[in-house]
Amino acid sequence: MGSKDNAMSNSSALVLSLLLLLLLLLHEAEGCDMFTGRWVKDASYPLYDVSTCPFIRREFSCKRNGRPDLDYSTFRWQPQSCKLARFNGVEFLERNKGKKIMFVGDSLSLNQWQSLTCMLHSSVPNSSYTLTTQGSISTFTFKEYGLELKLDRNVYLVDIVREKIGRVLKLDSINDGKNWLGMDTLIFNTWHWWGRRGPSQPWDWIQLGTNVTKDMNRVAAFEIALGTWGKWVDTVVDTKKTKVFFQGISPSHYKGVLWGEPAAKSCLGQKEPLLGTNYPGGLPAEVGVLKRALGKISKPVTLLDITMLSLLRKDGHPSVYGLGGQSSGGDCSHWCLSGVPDTWNEIVYNYMVV
């Protein structure tokens, strides 16, 4: 009887230990903060060879444009309290068969969309695809899987309408929302164009209700537009059928004083990330504006809170190895591919597939 009792006791202890481990794993999965952590060198990165993706645009093709240092592509994001599941392109394609995923936003959305198309194509290089553009919408289709990855270039989310007085930015109108219907996943983004002035500003007047003015505080306008978009989500989107993400604020690196190098006036020559968990210059104010706006939305919207992890990557931009080349002032807003946007998409993968 003693040996039987011992066996039962050992068996019960094993079951209890397994249950505790399972509960711990479940707790970690539920409570994992994927956005607080550090960058670590990993010999298994990058996730793909960008040369396998001829469709990557020139402005993101740093290696093809002659960037000599390639360490920027060999860092992996490591959250403090958990570990991200490694991106599995075949698994992503299988789980999203016949579905439509759309990115909506500016050139940072283009950056992330191109990253995901290459991550997936490099996983199934012999699987045929099509790439088409109609109006503002580009569609990358994996024919074997019936998966459509779409991009709608809409930099403000709210409408710009041509009227007799000129181009009017309407802060309380989203007629373009009709382009976003019928998607299984929507990933939105806006911010970088809100500060534009002069020739690159694509509107002449700004309107809220019946009030039309030449200009207003841009951060205030950004918040009003986010509120309009949030109301659109609440009234139009069936979040039982459509997952909604917001990309978060992708930062630029033009002021070295913010990362502890006062002499640096851009990201030119930066070859490694900041290796801590915090950015000396802190988060930009627009992050708080975005979070406040998202907090007013009733339906579930997942924030891809990528600002801090991207702030740490002063080395990840094209600089003079982007569209403008050596004659330009350097692009410290967009990101090299392979590179930082791949991590944004690994986080999306952890939300959607894992």
Secondary structure, DSSP 8 states (H G I E B T S, - for coil): -HHHHHHHHHHHHHHHHHHHHHHHHHHHHHH--TTSEEEEE-TT-SSS-GGG-TTS-GGG-TTTTT----GGGSEEEEESSS------HHHHHHHTTT-EEEEEESHHHHHHHHHHHHHHHTTSTTS-EEEEEETTEEEEEETTTTEEEEEEE-SSSSEEEEETTEEEEETT--GGGGGGTT-SEEEE---TTTT--GGG---SEEEETTEEES---HHHHHHHHHHHHHHHHHHH--TTT-EEEE---------GGGGT-TT-SSSTT--S---SSS-TT---HHHHHHHHHHTT-SS--EE---HHHHHT-TT-S-BTTSSSGGGS--B-SS--SSSHHHHHHHHHHHHHT-
